[in-house]
Amino acid sequence: MLKLDFNERCEGTPYWATEVISTLDLSSLWRYPDRQPLEQKIASRFGIDAAQVLATNGGDEGIDLVLRLARRERRNMLLPLPAFSMYRVTAARNDVPVITVDGLPDRRIDINAITKPLQATGQLLALTSPNNPTGEVLAREKVRQLLLQARAFGNPVLMDEAYAEFSGESVLDLLAEFDNLIVLRSFSKAFGLAGLRVGCLIANEKLIARLRALAPPFNLSTPSLVLAQAACSSSAQAEMQSYCRAVSESRDALRAELLALGITVLPSGGNFLLLQLAPARAELVASFLARQGISVRRFTEAELIGCLRITIPVDASRLKQQLVTALQPDLLCLDMDGVLVDTRASYDACVQQTVVALGDREPSLTELQALRNSGGFNDDWALSQALLKQQNINTDYDRVVSVFQALYLGSKGTPGLCQRETAIASADTRAVFSRFTYAIVTGRPRPEAENGVTLCNLQPNKIVSRDDVSALKPNPEGILACKAALSRSGRVWMVGDSVDDIRAAIDAGAVAIGIGRGNADALRAAGADTVLDSINELESLL
């Protein structure tokens, strides 16, 4: 599993921490922990006084303490969007009113829009730089202007710098100038100690004293304090800086590749990237990556719909390979019935009429769909036979085929139901196909598959019919044959309307795209990475 959804140091615990853990002295666990030695280490690291530092149980406790103080001082929280979700969660928990400021269209923080609401007493401005989830690094001069405006009205400013080690940018040096500045730092990200829950708040002595009065006296465990102190050593600092440089290089290289694919990705100063996609495309990418053992963060907040945040590992080769597969296929495999051709008045009607001819009653379309959703019925002849069996009628398969084909193709001057078929794919969608190598993978006999291609005015690179394989879908044989013959990189998408199509796609290692037609839940349950209402929506994924 490649866990890239919480911005942790996904490579694991750093070597220096492992060495400290192996020699950890547990003989003093009977004593209550003392955070002062850690606060002194942090103060030495940043060249400030220990009285300016409050060690916290992760950055989350730091946010909680600041908001508890805001509630006590009857302040609102002024929160520019997009923002780290814990700010609104913690504000609600502490009954602190939140004034949100919408971001710019490209999801950068609208610094200018913050100015007016900040020019009133009783505000707490919460900023994050690099911002989570966008990675935006706020311009230093803009932050300084906000600090000046906030100070004029007696308002504090919380600057969340949980990712500052990756950007190399910080406003800690402004503490000497601004007594209304609170800086939050974390040991969770660059140092890889998220499981220990250690962070800190840094501000002037009087402000820290007010925050310290709200903090539990023993908020950090002894092992956490020992490991965090070790993180302040020169060797751990050097390792951390080397790690941050490697992640930043990997991040920037991946962003360049994504931009070359036409993906909108903001510049990032953190250990993550934010991809801005159409909602269905975001669902597809996140689902496909999850099937490959890669978890990423998909957002549901209104201001972040369609966005994926991906933590960047030092070695992003596996991530890049699977991302590109989900974003830009080199082969499209398309089912025919229900995807390219509307067969409700042809094949579905043939199933119903065959069962009527050989059985007791006509099955409903709901019964047809339920049986198809059970899997293994990519063959409408077998489907008809199974429906007859549900009526306790055992009919020879060849007899079913004979009746079915007479209805579909017609006989003795009677027109076949095949003439009722209509093409679904629009001219615009056919133009999309033409930009790709694409194949038809269908359970139709070859003559009927070729008729469908003619009806839809298509020119596929390959047709795989039931006559070309030893087993129909959900067996992936047809998709794998196309993949072997036509795909240069193995980046294959399969588009189908049945659970068998989806299962075949998954077994072939392809992106699985469902065409819903009222059957979206069954397709998603079968593993579809996303479900569209119609093939004519496919371009939204490309």
C-alpha positions as CSV (number, residue, x, y, z in Angstrom):
1,M,0.0,0.0,0.0
2,L,1.3,3.5,-0.9
3,K,-0.5,5.8,1.5
4,L,-0.6,9.2,0.0
5,D,-3.8,10.6,1.5
6,F,-2.7,12.3,4.8
7,N,0.6,14.0,3.8
8,E,2.6,11.6,6.1
9,R,6.2,10.7,5.4
10,C,5.1,7.7,3.4
11,E,8.6,6.1,3.2
12,G,8.3,5.2,6.9
13,T,10.1,6.1,10.1
14,P,13.4,8.0,9.6
15,Y,16.6,6.1,10.5
16,W,17.6,8.4,13.3
17,A,14.2,7.9,15.0
18,T,14.5,4.2,14.7
19,E,17.9,4.4,16.5
20,V,16.5,6.5,19.3
21,I,13.6,4.1,19.7
22,S,15.9,1.1,20.0
23,T,17.7,2.8,22.9
24,L,14.7,4.4,24.6
25,D,15.0,4.4,28.4
26,L,11.6,3.4,29.7
27,S,12.6,3.3,33.3
28,S,11.1,6.7,34.0
29,L,7.7,6.0,32.6
30,W,6.3,6.1,36.2
31,R,7.0,9.9,36.2
32,Y,4.8,12.5,34.7
33,P,6.4,13.9,31.5
34,D,8.1,17.3,31.4
35,R,7.8,19.2,28.1
36,Q,10.2,22.0,29.1
37,P,13.3,20.4,27.8
38,L,11.7,20.0,24.4
39,E,10.5,23.6,24.4
40,Q,14.1,24.6,25.1
41,K,15.3,22.5,22.2
42,I,12.8,24.1,19.9
43,A,13.7,27.5,21.1
44,S,17.4,26.8,20.4
45,R,16.5,25.5,16.9
46,F,14.8,28.8,16.0
47,G,16.9,31.2,18.0
48,I,14.2,32.4,20.3
49,D,13.4,32.2,24.1
50,A,11.9,29.1,25.5
51,A,9.1,31.2,27.1
52,Q,7.9,31.8,23.5
53,V,7.3,28.1,22.9
54,L,4.4,25.8,23.9
55,A,4.8,22.1,23.0
56,T,1.5,20.6,21.9
57,N,-0.1,17.3,21.2
58,G,0.3,17.6,17.5
59,G,-0.8,20.6,15.4
60,D,-4.4,19.8,16.1
61,E,-4.0,20.6,19.8
62,G,-2.3,23.8,18.9
63,I,-5.3,24.8,16.7
64,D,-7.6,23.8,19.5
65,L,-5.8,26.0,22.1
66,V,-5.8,29.0,19.8
67,L,-9.5,28.6,19.2
68,R,-10.3,28.1,22.9
69,L,-8.5,31.4,23.6
70,A,-10.5,33.0,20.8
71,R,-13.7,31.8,22.4
72,R,-12.6,33.1,25.7
73,E,-11.8,36.5,24.1
74,R,-15.1,36.4,22.1
75,R,-13.5,36.4,18.7
76,N,-14.6,35.1,15.3
77,M,-12.3,33.1,13.2
78,L,-11.6,34.6,9.8
79,L,-10.8,31.7,7.5
80,P,-9.7,32.1,3.9
81,L,-10.6,29.2,1.6
82,P,-9.6,26.7,0.7
83,A,-8.3,25.7,4.1
84,F,-7.3,22.7,6.3
85,S,-10.6,21.0,7.3
86,M,-9.7,20.8,11.0
87,Y,-10.1,24.6,11.4
88,R,-13.8,24.5,10.8
89,V,-14.2,21.3,12.8
90,T,-12.3,22.7,15.8
91,A,-14.1,26.0,15.6
92,A,-17.5,24.2,15.7
93,R,-16.3,22.2,18.7
94,N,-15.3,25.4,20.5
95,D,-18.4,27.4,19.5
96,V,-16.2,29.9,17.6
97,P,-18.1,31.6,14.8
98,V,-16.3,31.3,11.4
99,I,-16.2,33.9,8.7
100,T,-15.0,32.3,5.5
101,V,-13.5,34.2,2.6
102,D,-13.9,32.5,-0.8
103,G,-10.7,31.8,-2.8
104,L,-9.9,32.9,-6.3
105,P,-11.1,30.8,-9.3
106,D,-7.8,28.9,-9.4
107,R,-8.2,28.1,-5.7
108,R,-5.4,30.5,-4.5
109,I,-6.2,32.5,-1.3
110,D,-7.8,35.9,-2.1
111,I,-5.5,38.0,0.0
112,N,-7.2,41.3,-1.0
113,A,-10.6,39.9,0.1
114,I,-9.3,39.3,3.6
115,T,-8.6,43.0,4.2
116,K,-12.1,44.3,4.8
117,P,-13.3,41.7,7.4
118,L,-10.0,41.9,9.2
119,Q,-10.6,45.6,9.8
120,A,-12.8,45.0,12.8
121,T,-12.1,44.1,16.4
122,G,-12.8,40.6,17.7
123,Q,-11.2,38.6,14.8
124,L,-8.7,35.8,14.7
125,L,-7.2,35.3,11.2
126,A,-6.1,31.8,10.4
127,L,-3.6,31.4,7.6
128,T,-1.6,28.3,6.3
129,S,1.5,28.5,4.3
130,P,2.2,26.3,2.4
131,N,-1.5,26.1,2.3
132,N,-3.2,22.8,2.8
133,P,-4.6,21.4,0.4
134,T,-3.3,23.6,-2.4
135,G,0.4,23.9,-1.5
136,E,0.3,27.7,-2.1
137,V,3.1,29.6,-0.4
138,L,1.8,33.0,0.7
139,A,3.9,36.0,-0.3
140,R,5.8,37.3,2.7
141,E,5.0,41.0,2.0
142,K,1.3,40.1,1.8
143,V,1.4,38.3,5.1
144,R,3.2,41.3,6.7
145,Q,0.5,43.7,5.4
146,L,-2.2,41.5,7.0
147,L,-0.3,41.4,10.3
148,L,-0.1,45.2,10.3
149,Q,-3.9,45.5,9.6
150,A,-4.7,42.9,12.2
151,R,-2.5,44.6,14.8
152,A,-4.3,47.9,14.2
153,F,-7.5,46.3,15.4
154,G,-6.1,44.2,18.1
155,N,-6.5,40.9,16.2
156,P,-4.1,37.9,16.4
157,V,-3.0,36.0,13.3
158,L,-2.3,32.3,13.4
159,M,0.2,31.2,10.8
160,D,0.1,27.4,10.3
161,E,3.6,26.4,9.0
162,A,3.1,22.6,9.3
163,Y,4.8,22.2,5.9
164,A,7.3,25.0,6.1
165,E,10.3,22.6,6.0
166,F,9.4,21.7,2.4
167,S,9.2,25.3,1.2
168,G,12.0,26.8,3.2
169,E,9.7,29.8,3.8
170,S,8.7,31.0,7.3
171,V,7.6,34.2,9.1
172,L,9.2,33.2,12.4
173,D,11.5,36.1,12.1
174,L,8.5,38.5,12.2
175,L,7.8,37.5,15.8
176,A,10.2,40.2,17.0
177,E,8.1,42.8,15.1
178,F,4.5,41.5,15.7
179,D,3.2,40.7,19.1
180,N,-0.1,39.5,17.5
181,L,1.6,36.6,15.5
182,I,1.2,33.0,16.5
183,V,3.2,30.4,14.4
184,L,2.3,26.7,14.5
185,R,4.9,24.1,13.6
186,S,4.7,20.3,13.5
187,F,7.0,17.3,13.8
188,S,4.5,15.1,11.8
189,K,5.4,15.9,8.2
190,A,9.0,16.5,7.4
191,F,10.3,14.7,10.5
192,G,8.0,11.7,9.9
193,L,6.7,11.5,13.5
194,A,2.9,11.8,12.9
195,G,2.2,8.9,15.2
196,L,3.9,10.6,18.1
197,R,1.6,13.7,17.9
198,V,4.0,16.5,18.6
199,G,3.7,20.1,17.5
200,C,4.3,23.6,19.0
201,L,3.0,27.1,19.1
202,I,5.4,30.0,19.0
203,A,4.6,33.6,19.8
204,N,5.6,36.4,22.2
205,E,5.8,35.5,25.8
206,K,2.6,37.1,27.0
207,L,0.5,35.4,24.2
208,I,2.1,32.0,24.9
209,A,1.4,32.4,28.6
210,R,-2.3,32.9,27.9
211,L,-2.2,29.8,25.7
212,R,-0.2,27.8,28.2
213,A,-2.9,28.5,30.8
214,L,-5.4,26.6,28.7
215,A,-3.2,23.6,27.9
216,P,-3.1,20.4,30.0
217,P,0.1,20.2,32.1
218,F,1.0,16.7,30.8
219,N,-0.2,16.8,27.2
220,L,2.7,14.8,25.7
221,S,4.0,11.4,26.5
222,T,7.6,10.8,27.6
223,P,8.5,8.8,24.4
224,S,7.0,11.6,22.2
225,L,9.1,14.2,24.0
226,V,12.3,12.1,23.8
227,L,11.8,11.5,20.0
228,A,10.9,15.2,19.3
229,Q,14.1,16.3,21.2
230,A,16.1,14.0,19.1
231,A,14.5,15.5,16.0
232,C,16.1,18.8,17.0
233,S,19.6,17.3,16.9
234,S,22.0,18.4,14.1
235,S,22.0,14.9,12.5
236,A,18.2,14.7,12.4
237,Q,18.0,18.2,11.0
238,A,20.4,17.4,8.3
239,E,18.5,14.2,7.4
240,M,15.2,16.1,7.4
241,Q,16.6,18.8,5.1
242,S,17.9,16.1,2.7
243,Y,14.5,14.4,2.7
244,C,12.7,17.6,2.0
245,R,14.9,18.4,-0.9
246,A,14.3,15.0,-2.4
247,V,10.5,15.2,-2.0
248,S,10.5,18.7,-3.5
249,E,12.4,17.6,-6.5
250,S,10.0,14.6,-7.0
251,R,7.0,16.9,-6.5
252,D,8.2,19.5,-9.1
253,A,9.1,16.8,-11.6
254,L,5.7,15.1,-11.3
255,R,3.9,18.5,-11.5
256,A,5.8,19.2,-14.8
257,E,4.6,15.9,-16.2
258,L,1.0,16.5,-15.2
259,L,1.1,19.9,-16.7
260,A,2.3,18.4,-20.0
261,L,-0.8,16.2,-19.9
262,G,-3.0,19.3,-19.6
263,I,-3.8,18.7,-15.9
264,T,-4.3,21.8,-13.8
265,V,-2.0,21.6,-10.8
266,L,-1.1,24.6,-8.6
267,P,2.5,25.2,-7.7
268,S,3.1,23.6,-4.3
269,G,5.5,24.3,-1.5
270,G,4.4,21.3,0.5
271,N,4.9,17.6,0.2
272,F,1.8,17.2,-1.9
273,L,0.1,18.3,-5.1
274,L,-3.5,19.3,-5.7
275,L,-5.0,18.1,-9.0
276,Q,-8.0,20.0,-10.3
277,L,-10.2,17.7,-12.3
278,A,-13.8,17.3,-13.4
279,P,-15.7,15.4,-10.6
280,A,-16.2,12.2,-12.6
281,R,-12.5,12.3,-13.5
282,A,-11.5,12.8,-9.9
283,E,-13.6,9.8,-8.9
284,L,-12.0,7.7,-11.7
285,V,-8.5,8.5,-10.7
286,A,-9.0,8.0,-7.0
287,S,-10.8,4.7,-7.5
288,F,-8.3,3.3,-10.0
289,L,-5.3,4.3,-7.8
290,A,-7.0,2.6,-4.8
291,R,-7.3,-0.6,-6.8
292,Q,-3.5,-0.3,-7.4
293,G,-2.9,0.1,-3.7
294,I,-2.4,3.8,-3.8
295,S,-4.6,6.0,-1.5
296,V,-5.1,9.7,-2.3
297,R,-7.4,12.4,-0.8
298,R,-10.6,13.1,-2.7
299,F,-12.5,16.2,-1.5
300,T,-16.2,16.7,-1.1
301,E,-16.2,20.3,0.2
302,A,-18.0,22.6,-2.2
303,E,-14.8,24.7,-2.9
304,L,-12.8,21.6,-3.6
305,I,-15.2,19.4,-5.7
306,G,-13.2,17.6,-8.3
307,C,-9.8,18.0,-6.5
308,L,-7.4,15.3,-5.5
309,R,-4.5,15.9,-3.1
310,I,-1.7,13.5,-3.5
311,T,1.2,13.2,-1.0
312,I,4.5,13.0,-2.9
313,P,7.0,10.2,-2.1
314,V,10.7,10.5,-2.8
315,D,10.4,7.8,-5.5
316,A,7.2,8.7,-7.4
317,S,7.7,6.3,-10.3
318,R,4.9,3.9,-9.3
319,L,2.6,6.8,-8.6
320,K,3.4,8.5,-11.9
321,Q,2.8,5.3,-13.9
322,Q,-0.6,4.6,-12.4
323,L,-1.6,8.3,-12.5
324,V,-0.9,8.5,-16.2
325,T,-2.9,5.4,-16.9
326,A,-5.9,6.9,-15.1
327,L,-5.4,10.3,-16.9
328,Q,-4.3,9.4,-20.4
329,P,-5.0,5.9,-21.9
330,D,-3.2,4.8,-25.0
331,L,-6.0,2.3,-25.8
332,L,-9.8,2.5,-25.4
333,C,-11.7,-0.8,-25.3
334,L,-15.5,-0.3,-25.9
335,D,-18.3,-2.7,-25.3
336,M,-21.0,-2.4,-28.0
337,D,-24.5,-3.2,-26.6
338,G,-25.8,-0.5,-24.3
339,V,-22.7,1.6,-24.8
340,L,-22.4,2.3,-28.6
341,V,-25.8,0.8,-29.7
342,D,-29.2,1.1,-28.0
343,T,-30.4,-2.5,-27.9
344,R,-33.4,-2.2,-25.7
345,A,-35.7,-2.7,-28.7
346,S,-33.6,-5.4,-30.2
347,Y,-31.6,-7.7,-28.0
348,D,-33.6,-7.0,-24.8
349,A,-36.8,-7.5,-26.8
350,C,-35.4,-10.7,-28.3
351,V,-34.7,-12.1,-24.8
352,Q,-38.3,-11.3,-23.7
353,Q,-39.9,-12.7,-26.8
354,T,-37.7,-15.8,-26.8
355,V,-38.8,-16.6,-23.2
356,V,-42.4,-16.0,-24.2
357,A,-42.1,-18.3,-27.2
358,L,-40.5,-21.1,-25.1
359,G,-41.9,-20.4,-21.7
360,D,-45.0,-19.3,-19.7
361,R,-44.7,-15.5,-19.5
362,E,-42.7,-12.5,-20.5
363,P,-39.9,-11.5,-18.1
364,S,-39.7,-7.9,-17.1
365,L,-36.7,-5.7,-18.0
366,T,-36.1,-5.5,-14.2
367,E,-35.7,-9.3,-14.2
368,L,-33.3,-9.2,-17.1
369,Q,-31.2,-6.6,-15.4
370,A,-31.1,-8.4,-12.1
371,L,-29.9,-11.6,-13.8
372,R,-27.2,-9.6,-15.7
373,N,-26.1,-8.0,-12.5
374,S,-25.5,-11.4,-11.0
375,G,-22.7,-11.8,-13.5
376,G,-21.8,-14.4,-16.1
377,F,-24.5,-13.4,-18.6
378,N,-22.6,-11.5,-21.3
379,D,-24.4,-14.0,-23.6
380,D,-28.0,-13.1,-24.2
381,W,-28.7,-16.7,-25.4
382,A,-27.5,-18.0,-22.0
383,L,-29.5,-15.2,-20.3
384,S,-32.7,-16.3,-22.1
385,Q,-32.1,-19.9,-21.1
386,A,-31.6,-18.9,-17.5
387,L,-34.8,-16.9,-17.4
388,L,-36.6,-19.9,-18.8
389,K,-35.1,-22.0,-16.0
390,Q,-36.5,-19.5,-13.5
391,Q,-39.9,-20.6,-14.8
392,N,-38.9,-24.2,-14.3
393,I,-38.5,-24.8,-18.0
394,N,-35.4,-26.6,-19.2
395,T,-34.7,-25.7,-22.8
396,D,-31.9,-26.9,-25.0
397,Y,-29.4,-24.1,-25.6
398,D,-29.4,-24.6,-29.4
399,R,-33.2,-24.3,-29.4
400,V,-32.9,-21.0,-27.5
401,V,-30.3,-19.8,-30.0
402,S,-32.5,-20.7,-33.0
403,V,-35.6,-18.9,-31.7
404,F,-33.6,-15.9,-30.6
405,Q,-31.7,-15.5,-33.9
406,A,-34.9,-15.8,-35.9
407,L,-36.4,-13.0,-33.9
408,Y,-33.3,-10.8,-34.1
409,L,-32.4,-11.4,-37.8
410,G,-35.9,-12.0,-39.1
411,S,-37.3,-14.8,-41.2
412,K,-39.7,-15.6,-44.1
413,G,-40.1,-11.9,-44.9
414,T,-40.5,-10.9,-41.3
415,P,-38.1,-8.0,-40.5
416,G,-35.8,-8.8,-37.6
417,L,-35.6,-6.8,-34.4
418,C,-32.1,-5.9,-35.3
419,Q,-33.5,-3.2,-37.5
420,R,-34.7,-1.3,-34.4
421,E,-31.2,-0.6,-33.2
422,T,-29.9,2.9,-33.1
423,A,-26.5,4.4,-32.6
424,I,-25.8,6.1,-29.2
425,A,-22.4,7.6,-29.9
426,S,-22.7,11.2,-31.2
427,A,-20.5,12.7,-33.9
428,D,-18.6,14.5,-31.2
429,T,-18.0,11.3,-29.4
430,R,-16.8,9.5,-32.5
431,A,-14.4,12.4,-33.0
432,V,-13.0,11.7,-29.5
433,F,-12.5,8.0,-30.4
434,S,-10.6,9.0,-33.5
435,R,-7.9,10.7,-31.3
436,F,-7.1,7.3,-29.7
437,T,-6.4,3.8,-30.7
438,Y,-9.6,2.0,-29.9
439,A,-11.1,-1.5,-30.1
440,I,-14.6,-3.0,-29.8
441,V,-14.8,-5.9,-27.3
442,T,-18.3,-7.4,-27.6
443,G,-20.2,-10.6,-26.9
444,R,-21.9,-10.4,-30.3
445,P,-21.1,-12.8,-33.1
446,R,-18.7,-11.2,-35.6
447,P,-21.3,-10.5,-38.4
448,E,-23.5,-8.7,-35.9
449,A,-20.5,-6.9,-34.4
450,E,-19.5,-5.6,-37.8
451,N,-23.1,-4.5,-38.4
452,G,-23.0,-2.6,-35.2
453,V,-19.7,-0.9,-36.3
454,T,-21.3,0.1,-39.6
455,L,-24.5,1.4,-37.8
456,C,-22.3,3.6,-35.5
457,N,-20.1,4.8,-38.4
458,L,-16.9,3.7,-36.5
459,Q,-13.5,2.7,-37.7
460,P,-12.0,0.7,-34.7
461,N,-8.4,-0.6,-34.8
462,K,-9.7,-4.0,-33.8
463,I,-12.9,-5.9,-33.2
464,V,-13.0,-8.8,-30.8
465,S,-16.3,-10.7,-31.0
466,R,-17.6,-13.9,-29.4
467,D,-16.2,-15.8,-32.4
468,D,-12.6,-14.5,-31.6
469,V,-12.3,-15.7,-28.0
470,S,-12.6,-19.0,-26.1
471,A,-14.5,-17.3,-23.2
472,L,-16.7,-14.2,-23.0
473,K,-16.6,-11.5,-20.4
474,P,-16.2,-11.5,-17.4
475,N,-13.2,-13.4,-18.7
476,P,-10.6,-10.7,-19.7
477,E,-9.4,-12.6,-22.7
478,G,-10.8,-10.1,-25.3
479,I,-9.4,-7.0,-23.5
480,L,-6.0,-8.7,-23.0
481,A,-5.8,-9.6,-26.7
482,C,-6.4,-5.9,-27.6
483,K,-3.9,-4.8,-25.0
484,A,-1.2,-7.1,-26.4
485,A,-1.9,-6.1,-30.0
486,L,-2.5,-2.4,-29.7
487,S,-1.2,-0.9,-26.4
488,R,2.3,0.4,-26.3
489,S,2.4,1.2,-22.6
490,G,-0.4,-0.9,-21.1
491,R,-2.5,2.1,-20.3
492,V,-5.9,0.7,-21.2
493,W,-9.5,1.8,-20.4
494,M,-12.5,-0.5,-20.8
495,V,-16.0,1.0,-21.1
496,G,-19.0,-1.2,-20.6
497,D,-22.5,-1.3,-19.2
498,S,-22.5,-4.6,-17.4
499,V,-20.9,-6.0,-14.3
500,D,-19.2,-8.5,-16.6
501,D,-17.6,-5.7,-18.5
502,I,-16.3,-4.2,-15.2
503,R,-15.0,-7.4,-13.9
504,A,-13.2,-8.2,-17.1
505,A,-11.6,-4.7,-17.1
506,I,-10.4,-5.2,-13.5
507,D,-8.9,-8.6,-14.3
508,A,-7.2,-7.1,-17.3
509,G,-5.6,-4.3,-15.2
510,A,-7.6,-1.7,-17.1
511,V,-9.4,1.4,-15.9
512,A,-13.0,0.3,-15.5
513,I,-15.7,2.8,-16.7
514,G,-19.3,2.0,-16.4
515,I,-22.2,3.3,-18.5
516,G,-25.0,3.6,-16.0
517,R,-28.4,3.7,-17.7
518,G,-30.0,3.4,-14.3
519,N,-27.6,0.6,-13.2
520,A,-24.8,2.7,-11.6
521,D,-25.0,1.1,-8.1
522,A,-24.4,-2.4,-9.5
523,L,-21.6,-1.2,-11.7
524,R,-19.9,0.5,-8.8
525,A,-20.4,-2.5,-6.6
526,A,-18.6,-4.6,-9.3
527,G,-15.6,-2.2,-9.0
528,A,-16.3,0.5,-11.7
529,D,-13.8,3.4,-11.2
530,T,-16.6,5.8,-12.3
531,V,-20.0,5.6,-13.9
532,L,-21.3,7.8,-16.7
533,D,-24.9,8.1,-17.9
534,S,-23.8,7.8,-21.5
535,I,-20.8,7.2,-23.7
536,N,-21.3,10.7,-24.9
537,E,-19.9,11.9,-21.5
538,L,-16.6,10.1,-22.1
539,E,-14.8,13.2,-23.2
540,S,-15.2,14.6,-19.6
541,L,-12.7,12.0,-18.5
542,L,-10.2,12.7,-21.2
